[in-house]
Amino acid sequence: MPADRATALRIAGPAILAVAAVAALIWGLIVGGGAAPLVIGDPGPLVRWGLPTATLAVNLSAAGMVGALVVALFSLRAGDRSFDAALDTASVSAAIFTLAAATTGFFTFINAFNPAVGLGPEFGAQLGRFLVETEGGRTWLLTAIAGAAITVLAFAVRSWTPTLFVAILAIAAMVPMGTQGHSGEEANHNAAVMAIILHIIAAAVWLGGLVLLVVIRPILEREHGRDGIAAALSRYSSIALAAFVVVAVSGTVRASIGVGAWENLASPYGAILLVKVGALIALGILGAWYRKRMIGRLAAADAASRLFWGLVVLELAFMGIASGAAAALGRTAPPTTSALPEVRTPAEYLTGAALPPELTLERWFTSWNVDLLWAFAAGFGIFLYLAGVWRLRRRGDAWPLFRTILWVAGLALLFWVTCGPVNAYQDYLFSVHMVGHMLLTMAIPLLLVAGAPVTLAARAIHKRTDGTRGGREWILWAVHSPVARVLTNPFVAAGLFVGSLWVFYFTDLFRWSLYDHLGHEWMTAHFLITGYLFVLTLIGIDPVPYRLPYAGRLVLLIAVMAIHAFFGIAIMSQSGLMVAEWFGAMGRMWGPTPLEDQYIGGGVAWSIGELPTLILAVTVAIQWSRSDDRAQKRADRHADRTGDAELEAYNAQLAALAERDAQDAQRR
């Protein structure tokens, strides 16, 4: 593509995206009534139209911010002008994100309270209380502050590691946005919130990455030619494919909660949703087409290059339509019947869902409460692992079947714990919560560590030779980072494993995990990671800087077992109820009493929780025995090669010493 066309596309691409998004937003607000005047307390047309427009600006600028950082980390080379341009794009997008978030927060305040706007102290005090004392105000205040920080940081950094941390901060800045909207007014609140959080993050990576490639395309061509452009697009398409899967699945879950029944698709909410779904399907078709047919031909033919970038413009238009429809949906009341009743049970007040029926043996196999975050983690984990094994076998390399089975079993168990009966009942029964804890921190890591994922990744993922970092490079960087060296120290890992038990359950962290779904997700990740690190230091074959000798591992494991058992006994000995205003206020009339159930939970930690530890001890002992056998075999092979030369020399030395002693005795 000539330079003038590339420059024109650099300007036209984002402009087409913005125009399509605004057009779809206006249509959606008219159809759904999102900007219609209110009968009582109407804030005025400026707020009615300005709030969804500002929200759309937040979404688009967040995409430019997050997508640019992610693509820079996985597709570009630090030090190149294209990498710097990506960070500049992220910084500009973050600045727009900051202003849009502040505007959205201001309009949200006006829309909710309809105060008399003025420059006097009374209005300022009202706005200040809104920003500090209400959840919605704090959300937009923190989002704006995070955006300002990212604006500065993205402009200041220019190397790998700082950019990674800025990208993590940018993704985290989008999480509070997912808590806004209609989700909090519905049953299945946690599922709706997690679905929208994953949806907006994946959509931001997908959309922002494509916009970035359009913006930096002339720079990439000057630096690396068409081959460089094709390589960057190929890497982006892999990211986009994963993002498309997340967007499609999370969007389906969120839509099913909002729509409720098929007939509700005929409502204004359903009509806007169908437009968004149609745009998503079109994007999927375009993505599959240029991934399979076009990218490989970019470097060879001008016609293919022109067609490809024309498809990119069309894709940006569809992305704009989907973004505008999404912003309009946020201002349109859903027709769902899943809203919480006005007269709620205690369980509905506490958890946002109705009290489930009594937990029977059958429901241990039939109850489900899917957590999308961990469903995606398990699904992608199994797919990528099997893809790595398949790649090894295609090139003739072997991979132990038992490691594949254990990895798949570990992730299947993770899915069962986080999406099955444990997740369905752990808010109501402390004992079920403790079953989940023991499986997350002990049983699942035992299976996953045996799968040796790092070793598989190092062998299966192609090594990059152009200075960029892919999955293999980032995994090896993480394994050999200073933080990993500290966390994989056996004593640190053991301390985190047992120390977190006491810190979590005997501080307000436990309460936080019950009341806040993000706290619950943190709890799950923490238990899983600390358990994985501890098991890795004992029996893993993946690389770590230091491992104790086998005798030291057994001693450390015995000490951990003792502390763990004492923790279980401490729970059983509690005379009062832990988080009594939660477990004691559910209104549950079936099963054991809350205090009896807590006693059972302590017994689970003391008894059942020790079974994986015993398996660990047996595994360490077996590895020790095999290590001795291997050492003996190495010694035998060495003796065979040298003809026992070392032993013969040693015997000759002993004989010489004996002869000398005999001669000394004769002289006396």
Beta strands, then each sheet from edge to edge (+ up, - down):
end
